[in-house]
């Protein structure tokens, strides 16, 4: 399925929750989008990536986590922080303020 952005915002970015504005991160069109479709849209001719060995020690896990490009927690939304925590085995409550969520996520990498 070929993804196409909304006609009124051709530079919109696809996310699992729908199309968002590239600068304000405002949700423009709410609809579920498959991650495979998103990856195909963002990197249509991407070369195959080499598989990396999964970390086997806690130190290797922390090193790999520190290499992550998602470490700028202040620029992440509460929803992105929640998803990051969920990916690392921690369920965050978005009803809390953003600084509290960031503090909880930082405890994951310390």
C-alpha positions as CSV (number, residue, x, y, z in Angstrom):
1,X,0.0,0.0,0.0
2,X,1.6,3.3,-1.1
3,X,1.3,6.0,1.5
4,X,0.5,9.5,0.4
5,X,0.5,12.6,2.7
6,X,-2.5,14.8,3.0
7,X,-3.0,17.2,0.0
8,X,-2.8,20.3,2.2
9,X,0.5,19.2,3.9
10,X,2.7,17.4,1.4
11,X,5.7,17.3,3.8
12,X,3.7,15.6,6.6
13,X,5.4,12.7,8.4
14,X,3.7,9.3,8.9
15,X,3.6,7.9,12.4
16,X,1.8,4.8,13.8
17,X,-1.0,7.2,14.9
18,X,-1.4,9.0,11.6
19,X,0.1,12.0,9.7
20,X,1.8,14.7,11.7
21,X,3.1,18.2,10.9
22,X,6.9,18.1,10.4
23,X,7.6,21.1,12.6
24,X,4.9,21.3,15.2
25,X,4.3,17.6,15.5
26,X,0.5,18.3,15.4
27,X,-1.6,15.3,14.4
28,X,-3.1,16.2,11.0
29,X,-4.8,13.0,10.0
30,X,-5.6,10.4,12.6
31,X,-5.4,6.8,11.3
32,X,-3.4,3.7,12.0
33,X,-0.3,3.3,9.8
34,X,1.7,0.1,9.7
35,X,5.3,0.5,10.7
36,X,6.4,-1.4,7.6
37,X,4.5,1.1,5.4
38,X,6.1,4.0,7.4
39,X,9.6,2.6,6.8
40,X,9.0,2.0,3.1
41,X,7.7,5.6,2.8
42,X,10.7,7.2,4.7
43,X,13.4,5.0,3.1
44,X,12.0,3.6,-0.1
45,X,15.4,2.4,-1.5
46,X,17.3,1.7,1.7
47,X,20.1,-0.7,1.5
48,X,19.8,-3.8,3.7
49,X,21.1,-3.1,7.2
50,X,23.6,-5.4,8.8
51,X,22.3,-7.3,11.7
52,X,23.8,-6.4,15.0
53,X,24.4,-8.9,17.8
54,X,22.0,-8.4,20.6
55,X,23.6,-7.3,23.9
56,X,24.4,-10.1,26.3
57,X,25.5,-8.1,29.4
58,X,24.0,-5.2,31.2
59,X,27.0,-3.0,30.2
60,X,26.6,-3.8,26.5
61,X,22.9,-3.1,26.8
62,X,23.6,0.4,28.4
63,X,26.2,1.1,25.7
64,X,23.8,0.3,22.9
65,X,21.1,2.3,24.6
66,X,23.4,5.3,24.9
67,X,24.1,5.1,21.1
68,X,20.4,5.5,20.4
69,X,19.4,8.6,18.5
70,X,16.4,9.0,20.7
71,X,18.4,10.2,23.7
72,X,17.2,13.8,23.4
73,X,14.3,13.3,25.8
74,X,13.6,17.0,26.1
75,X,12.5,17.2,22.5
76,X,10.4,14.1,22.7
77,X,6.6,14.3,23.3
78,X,5.0,12.5,26.3
79,X,3.6,9.9,23.9
80,X,7.1,9.3,22.5
81,X,8.5,9.0,26.0
82,X,5.8,6.5,26.9
83,X,6.6,4.4,23.8
84,X,10.4,4.6,24.5
85,X,9.7,3.3,28.1
86,X,7.4,0.6,26.8
87,X,10.1,-0.5,24.4
88,X,12.5,-0.9,27.3
89,X,10.0,-2.7,29.7
90,X,8.7,0.2,31.7
91,X,5.1,1.4,31.5
92,X,4.9,5.2,32.0
93,X,1.7,7.2,32.9
94,X,1.3,10.1,30.5
95,X,-0.9,11.8,33.1
96,X,2.3,12.8,34.9
97,X,4.2,15.9,33.8
98,X,6.9,15.6,31.2
99,X,9.8,16.2,33.5
100,X,8.6,13.3,35.7
101,X,8.4,11.0,32.7
102,X,11.9,12.1,31.6
103,X,13.3,11.3,35.1
104,X,11.8,7.9,35.0
105,X,13.2,7.2,31.5
106,X,16.7,8.4,32.6
107,X,16.6,5.9,35.4
108,X,16.5,3.2,32.7
109,X,19.8,4.2,31.3
110,X,21.6,4.9,34.6
